[in-house]
C-alpha cells in the first residue's frame, strides 16, 4: 500500500477528478496488489481476509488524499453481495474481475420515491418467455458512468404479494438499449431499464 500511495498521491487524484480522465492506472495497481478483493473468497480470486482489511486500506488511501467511493461500491458492496447471495454462475463470472479490478460494478438501489429503503423499491421485474423485463427508475447511482454492469435491485412480481415484496438482484450491462442515464447535481444518474438479464431472487 505504501508504494502505491507514494507513486500516485493527492495531486494525481485531484487532477484526474478535475479533468474526468479516470484513475485506471491506480485502480489496476490496487487490483494487482490484491487490495481490491482482499475480502472476497479465495476460490474466486480474493484474499478471504476479514472485512476490516479493505476498510483499513480505503481509509489509508483517503488519508493520503485519494478517497475512492468506487472501491466502496464495486468490490465492497457489489462484491460482497454477490459473494453471499449471487448464483454460482454470477460468482464465477464477476468476482474474479471485481477482485483484480479488470471490471467494475455499480449498485442500483436508490429510487426517487424510495430513497435507499429497499422495502419500498418500485422497480419491477417480470419473467417473460425470453428472459426478464425490468421497468422503473433509479437515481443517485454513483459510478454508473464508469461501470461494466449494474447490480440492480428490483421487486420480483412473480414472488411478491401485497403484504410482502420479494427482491431480486439483476446484473445489467450498461449497454442495454432500453437503459438510459443522465447526469444531474451532484453527480447522479437516472435509469430506465427493460431487458432480460442475469438474475438471483432474494426475498425479504
MIFINU-874024 format. One record per residue (C-alpha): residue number from 1; x, y, z. Coordinates in steps of 0.05 Angstrom, whole numbers, padded with zeros to 5 digits, always signed. Each point is the difference from the previous one (the first is absolute). Example, Ala and Ser with C-alpha at 12.3 -4.5 7.8 and 13.67 -1.06 7.14 Angstrom:
<atoms>
[atom 1,[+00246,-00090,+00156]]
[atom 2,[+00027,+00069,-00013]]
</atoms>
This chain:
<atoms>
[atom 1,[+00000,+00000,+00000]]
[atom 2,[+00056,+00049,+00017]]
[atom 3,[+00030,-00008,-00069]]
[atom 4,[-00066,+00015,-00034]]
[atom 5,[-00012,+00061,+00044]]
[atom 6,[+00069,+00029,-00016]]
[atom 7,[-00007,-00016,-00074]]
[atom 8,[-00065,+00039,-00009]]
[atom 9,[-00021,+00046,+00056]]
[atom 10,[-00051,+00055,+00008]]
[atom 11,[+00024,+00044,-00058]]
[atom 12,[-00010,-00058,-00050]]
[atom 13,[-00069,-00015,+00030]]
[atom 14,[-00022,+00073,-00001]]
[atom 15,[+00023,+00012,-00071]]
[atom 16,[-00036,-00062,-00025]]
[atom 17,[-00063,+00020,+00036]]
[atom 18,[+00000,+00070,-00029]]
[atom 19,[+00015,-00024,-00071]]
[atom 20,[-00046,-00060,+00003]]
[atom 21,[+00057,-00043,-00027]]
[atom 22,[-00012,-00057,+00049]]
[atom 23,[+00048,-00038,+00045]]
[atom 24,[+00011,-00062,-00042]]
[atom 25,[+00074,-00007,+00017]]
[atom 26,[-00012,+00006,+00075]]
[atom 27,[-00058,-00049,-00003]]
[atom 28,[+00041,-00050,-00040]]
[atom 29,[+00057,+00004,+00051]]
[atom 30,[-00048,-00010,+00059]]
[atom 31,[-00028,-00061,-00034]]
[atom 32,[+00069,-00028,-00017]]
[atom 33,[+00020,+00009,+00073]]
[atom 34,[-00060,-00042,+00022]]
[atom 35,[-00030,+00058,+00039]]
[atom 36,[-00067,+00006,-00037]]
[atom 37,[-00022,-00071,+00013]]
[atom 38,[+00035,-00013,+00066]]
[atom 39,[-00068,-00015,+00034]]
[atom 40,[-00029,-00044,-00055]]
[atom 41,[+00003,-00077,+00000]]
[atom 42,[+00066,-00031,-00021]]
[atom 43,[-00033,-00046,-00050]]
[atom 44,[-00022,+00061,-00039]]
[atom 45,[+00066,+00037,+00001]]
[atom 46,[-00007,+00035,+00067]]
[atom 47,[+00042,-00001,+00062]]
[atom 48,[-00053,-00025,+00049]]
[atom 49,[+00021,+00053,+00051]]
[atom 50,[-00044,+00029,+00054]]
[atom 51,[-00043,+00060,-00020]]
[atom 52,[+00044,+00048,+00040]]
[atom 53,[+00057,-00011,-00050]]
[atom 54,[-00032,+00036,-00060]]
[atom 55,[-00029,+00052,+00047]]
[atom 56,[+00070,+00015,+00026]]
[atom 57,[+00029,+00004,-00070]]
[atom 58,[-00053,+00048,-00025]]
[atom 59,[+00008,+00045,+00061]]
[atom 60,[+00075,+00002,-00011]]
[atom 61,[-00009,+00023,-00072]]
[atom 62,[-00050,+00052,+00021]]
[atom 63,[+00048,+00025,+00053]]
[atom 64,[+00051,+00013,-00056]]
[atom 65,[-00049,+00040,-00042]]
[atom 66,[-00030,-00057,-00041]]
[atom 67,[-00071,-00014,+00025]]
[atom 68,[-00028,-00054,-00046]]
[atom 69,[-00075,-00009,+00001]]
[atom 70,[+00006,-00050,-00057]]
[atom 71,[+00038,-00046,+00047]]
[atom 72,[-00059,+00000,+00048]]
[atom 73,[-00050,-00011,-00056]]
[atom 74,[+00032,-00052,-00046]]
[atom 75,[+00042,-00051,+00039]]
[atom 76,[-00028,+00016,+00068]]
[atom 77,[-00076,+00007,-00008]]
[atom 78,[-00011,-00037,-00066]]
[atom 79,[+00055,-00051,+00011]]
[atom 80,[-00025,-00016,+00070]]
[atom 81,[-00072,-00007,-00022]]
[atom 82,[+00018,-00047,-00057]]
[atom 83,[+00045,-00041,+00045]]
[atom 84,[-00057,-00012,+00049]]
[atom 85,[-00062,+00000,-00044]]
[atom 86,[+00021,-00008,-00073]]
[atom 87,[-00009,-00063,-00040]]
[atom 88,[+00061,-00043,-00013]]
[atom 89,[+00000,+00026,-00071]]
[atom 90,[+00000,+00072,+00023]]
[atom 91,[+00057,-00013,+00049]]
[atom 92,[+00044,-00034,-00052]]
[atom 93,[-00015,+00053,-00052]]
[atom 94,[+00009,+00062,+00043]]
[atom 95,[+00038,-00009,+00064]]
[atom 96,[+00069,-00013,-00030]]
[atom 97,[-00006,+00063,-00043]]
[atom 98,[-00025,+00042,+00058]]
[atom 99,[+00058,-00026,+00041]]
[atom 100,[+00055,+00016,-00050]]
[atom 101,[-00032,+00065,-00023]]
[atom 102,[-00009,-00019,-00073]]
[atom 103,[-00074,+00016,+00005]]
[atom 104,[-00043,+00045,+00044]]
[atom 105,[-00072,-00005,+00023]]
[atom 106,[-00049,+00053,+00025]]
[atom 107,[-00056,-00012,+00049]]
[atom 108,[-00070,+00018,-00025]]
[atom 109,[-00043,+00007,+00062]]
[atom 110,[-00020,+00073,+00012]]
[atom 111,[-00066,+00024,-00029]]
[atom 112,[-00036,+00067,-00004]]
[atom 113,[-00056,-00019,+00049]]
[atom 114,[+00035,-00055,+00040]]
[atom 115,[+00068,+00029,+00011]]
[atom 116,[+00045,-00057,+00022]]
[atom 117,[-00056,-00036,+00038]]
[atom 118,[-00003,-00067,-00035]]
[atom 119,[-00068,-00015,+00032]]
[atom 120,[-00030,+00055,-00045]]
[atom 121,[+00034,-00017,-00066]]
[atom 122,[-00049,+00012,-00057]]
[atom 123,[+00042,-00026,-00058]]
[atom 124,[-00031,-00065,-00023]]
[atom 125,[+00027,-00063,-00033]]
[atom 126,[-00046,-00045,-00040]]
[atom 127,[+00019,-00066,-00030]]
[atom 128,[-00014,-00007,-00075]]
[atom 129,[+00006,-00055,-00051]]
[atom 130,[+00070,+00023,-00018]]
[atom 131,[+00027,+00025,+00067]]
[atom 132,[-00020,+00060,+00043]]
[atom 133,[-00030,+00069,-00009]]
[atom 134,[+00021,+00051,+00052]]
[atom 135,[-00037,+00066,+00005]]
[atom 136,[+00014,+00059,+00045]]
[atom 137,[+00045,+00058,+00017]]
[atom 138,[+00062,+00005,+00044]]
[atom 139,[+00037,+00063,+00020]]
[atom 140,[+00064,+00022,+00034]]
[atom 141,[+00035,-00063,-00025]]
[atom 142,[+00073,+00014,+00011]]
[atom 143,[+00050,-00026,-00051]]
[atom 144,[-00053,-00018,-00052]]
[atom 145,[+00042,+00036,-00051]]
[atom 146,[+00061,-00042,+00018]]
[atom 147,[-00029,-00069,+00009]]
[atom 148,[-00001,-00063,-00043]]
[atom 149,[-00066,-00021,+00031]]
[atom 150,[-00054,+00022,+00049]]
[atom 151,[-00020,-00045,+00058]]
[atom 152,[-00073,+00020,-00001]]
[atom 153,[-00051,-00010,+00055]]
[atom 154,[-00071,-00012,-00024]]
[atom 155,[-00066,-00027,+00027]]
[atom 156,[-00013,-00070,-00027]]
[atom 157,[-00073,+00004,-00021]]
[atom 158,[-00008,-00075,-00004]]
[atom 159,[+00020,-00011,+00072]]
[atom 160,[-00027,+00063,+00033]]
[atom 161,[-00066,+00010,+00036]]
[atom 162,[-00037,+00063,+00021]]
[atom 163,[+00027,-00012,+00071]]
[atom 164,[+00071,-00019,-00017]]
[atom 165,[+00049,+00016,-00057]]
[atom 166,[+00050,-00050,-00025]]
[atom 167,[+00063,+00033,-00025]]
[atom 168,[+00044,-00025,-00056]]
[atom 169,[+00070,+00019,-00021]]
[atom 170,[+00015,+00009,-00074]]
[atom 171,[+00066,+00011,-00034]]
[atom 172,[-00015,+00050,-00055]]
[atom 173,[+00051,+00023,-00052]]
[atom 174,[-00001,+00076,-00009]]
[atom 175,[-00002,-00011,-00076]]
[atom 176,[-00071,-00028,+00002]]
[atom 177,[-00039,+00040,-00052]]
[atom 178,[-00059,+00016,+00045]]
[atom 179,[+00043,+00027,+00056]]
[atom 180,[+00014,+00074,+00002]]
[atom 181,[+00033,+00045,+00050]]
[atom 182,[+00015,+00073,+00008]]
[atom 183,[+00042,+00042,+00048]]
[atom 184,[-00028,+00050,+00049]]
[atom 185,[+00027,+00034,+00061]]
[atom 186,[+00034,-00029,+00039]]
[atom 187,[+00029,-00053,-00047]]
[atom 188,[-00061,-00044,-00007]]
[atom 189,[-00037,-00040,-00052]]
[atom 190,[-00070,-00022,-00015]]
[atom 191,[-00011,-00066,-00036]]
[atom 192,[-00060,-00033,-00032]]
[atom 193,[+00012,-00073,-00016]]
[atom 194,[-00037,-00053,-00039]]
[atom 195,[+00043,-00059,-00016]]
[atom 196,[+00011,-00075,+00012]]
[atom 197,[+00060,-00009,+00045]]
[atom 198,[+00035,-00045,+00050]]
[atom 199,[-00041,-00009,+00062]]
[atom 200,[+00001,-00023,+00072]]
[atom 201,[-00064,+00003,+00042]]
[atom 202,[+00002,+00021,+00072]]
[atom 203,[-00060,+00008,+00045]]
[atom 204,[-00003,+00047,+00060]]
</atoms>
